Amino acid sequence: MEFVRNAWYVAGWSSEIDQELRRFTILNEHIVMYRKADGTVAALEDRCPHRLLPLSKGRRIGDDIQCGYHGMTFDCDGKCVRIPGQNNLPASAYVDAFPVEERHDIVWIWMGDKDKADPSEIFSIPEFDDPAWTAHQGDALHLKSHYLNVAENLVDPAHVSFVHPTTLGNASSENVPVHVSTEGKAIVAWRWIRDSEPIGFFKTFGGFTENVDRWHYYYLYTPCTAVIDFGSAPARDNIAEDERNKGNRIFALHFMTPVTDSYTIDRWMHLRNTALEDETASDSIDAMFRIAFQEDKEVLEAIQLEEDRPAKRRPIRIAIDKGPMVYRKRINDMIERERTHDVASNTTPAFVYHD
């Protein structure tokens, strides 16, 4: 399986990485990560080029790593700085080093061409730094599922009525049309459910008892980030679609890290515009999310088991699949661009383009 490599992926929450040598697996590659003396994060290929012992089984010498087999030592840039018993350090004695950035207590890693690693492309939304919002990190959900299936689930409002009937959905939304836009950077799917019974989530968080207007906006960014903007407001207020901040509004953020072809880690968190200083609200929201995401996990892992079996016929696609189909095409296009090296950016007069 090929992955998009020229992209920023979440390696972990900041709290997952300390001074110890720890192995992480991302895009089928083993990486050793640790915090240097200055607190920044180093990320190196977790395999000594000599006898292939993982460097994570070695030990630190200051900010360098000494292999636990024969003592070859590598600095934070992957360069070999010592081979016990010999003075020459061959150019082939190195390990790959990966660009790393840390934002909002999240550690991001670039898995592709280092020259293309632009920190300005790291995902962010204004609410991270807005004092009218509070951010709270949740868990790391481990899924025995291909990341494409996990991502598609996060641009699919239609499944909520059936998979999450007691938490994030109910029967009142089953036949409400889903709108889809694929024109912008994100693929967006959304719908409003007007004057309906509140869902379990907002009965618990928000205390809604009367009918509400509620919404789901699903934003999927390639390759692996999803934002679900959902909330509720009293139906009697009749808020407009651009007045969602007047209601109880939540952003559920999902950072998917492909581990292998059939294993994904979904690190999830949320931002909210109410109960800003209330940690009990954070705990309550986490508890409800854990129930809902366990429901997703059961569905996605069951799908993976069936995908791994021989296929009897081609799967069908229905109206709700527009967003996922565009997403898969974007991923395929990104992978295709990475298969070749573009040397035609400065064309010669022999080729005159008119488009």
Beta strands, then each sheet from edge to edge (+ up, - down):
strand 1: 8-13
strand 2: 22-26
strand 3: 29-35
strand 4: 41-45
strand 5: 59-61
strand 6: 64-66
strand 7: 73-74
strand 8: 80-82
strand 9: 100-103
strand 10: 106-110
strand 11: 134-143
strand 12: 179-181
strand 13: 187-196
strand 14: 212-221
strand 15: 225-234
strand 16: 248-260
strand 17: 263-272
sheet 1: 1+ 10- 9+
sheet 2: 2+ 3- 4+
sheet 3: 5+ 6- 7+ 8-
sheet 4: 11+ 17- 16+ 15- 14+ 13- 12+
end
